[in-house]
Amino acid sequence: MVFAAVLLAALPARAETEPGSGTESSAPQDGAPPTPAEIEPVITGVNLLTQAAVRQAAGPAPSNGRPGPWAEGAIKRILHLYHTRGYIYARAWYRASPDDLLRIDIDEGRMAGIVFLDASVEESFVFRMAITLPGDVYHKPMIDDAMKRLLQNNKDTLVDLSYNVVDRSELVTNILGDIVPARELQIKLVHKRRLGWMIEANLNSTYGLVPGVRFLAEGMIAKDDRFYTWLDVAVPYRRLLSEPDPKFTWVHGLLGLHYQLPALVDGLLVPGVETEAELSYYARTDIGFASLRSGRWLGVGELGFYILPPLLELVVGVGATNTYVFNVARLPPDPTGQPTITPGERSLQRYLVRTSLILDMDSEEKLRTARKRTLRIEETLSFSQSARLLSDSRVAFQYPFQFGLHDLILRARGLYLAGDVLFWDEQPLSGPSMRAFFGDRYWVRETVQAEIAFRGAVYRDKVKLGVFNDIAGFRDASRPGRPFAGADAFGPSVHFVFLDQFSLDLYYAFGFAPMGFSHNFSLSLQSVF
């Protein structure tokens, strides 16, 4: 809404008359100061109604030199006018200057944003185009009519539409200098069947830039079932450390499918199946591999138990995985020599039992992923035909704090591998909680990592500038005896939210580890919700 600032000069005096009489008196003599009754209030922010209608609702100007009590009554009358016309979120403020000039500023109900909850990108675009609000001002008849049309036009996929207006953490300043919360119209979609695409991308030390897509559908086979698939394909252009020049080649691909059956026992039990296939080309110079290609397949049947629905869930899965490695090129003893490719293939099949405990402390309150307080603990026990056991323990934690539009984010990650650990089981040290790459030298079996980050708003909640510090403790497998070591990374960051659907996080990390100093750029693109 564009605020219209209309500053009226001293108008011809009005004689004190009965309300609504409108009888005018002659103008005051030249040089005579106006009396309080001769000063009309300045009313700004009127766009969708007429100034005449608003002034009539406000009533005659005060005549007793005490504008405050009159202004409070006038605002009530003005808001009553707006509310009866359907502008139920209109609000107003007043300010009296020392010379008794009274200013009234009206917010007719402007929405700082319209957000669709539980909506795909396509739905958000299409539905937003169907809602027309002049000046982005909430008007109940128009909103109700738009909701009916959307529900009627999408009756094959939608069960219901509901909406709510909430205060944003974002604050704005009105024309009087008052700081007030901005408001947002949230429209929640309830689907019979939902098809949704999401786009993601990240830049990591092992595969470079890895774009990805996610697809979610509900009710595809049975009522209330859920189908989820994800595909990551790295940009097929890389230069490994042992290679003189970059080249076009397959780098990394991951395809996953997850099908969740309708819930049982009043929604407390959720059965599902998951499968995943991966094919990668990368280097492990820390153990003498200039390059190698690896493939992995995973299949799991699982059952989820909602212990404290919807906050706490326990998921138990049973399945198998198969990993194979081929085209292994070993580094030559002489740095000037060429890598030697080892013929043949090495593979291993394991059977597994996986247990996950998921705590989502804000599952119903805060919808943005970056603002959720979450804890995930996962333990996977797998064994091969030779009965060798591998224990894979992981934990991930996130706890954000909000100060208005500003964010303070705490994250932690832990990994512990024990038993029959092979080199393809080891994980890169760098990741979401260690953004310095260190030449991809560090692959770990045990690590504890922590991150603290601050993001300060520059433009609403759309653009933020931040700083971060990542620390990690781990056992350094690249040195004899695998001694304990530490790494630290810090640097600036920039964060964008665009289309109310995506967040782009850009980082530049300066890192220190036993190998020395490292610095690099990294990024993350993901859906906001």
PyMOL commands that set and color helices and strands:
alter all, ss='L'
color gray80, all
select helices_A, chain A and resi 36-38+51-58+67-84+121-130+134-136+140-153+285-287+369-371+423-425+438-440
alter helices_A, ss='H'
color red, helices_A
select strands_A, chain A and resi 42-44+91-96+102-107+113-117+158-173+179-191+195-204+208-218+226-233+237-238+247-248+252-260+269-284+289-308+312-330+340-360+374-384+389-403+406-419+427-428+443-444+446-459+463-475+484-498+502-513+516-527
alter strands_A, ss='S'
color yellow, strands_A
deselect
rebuild
show_as cartoon
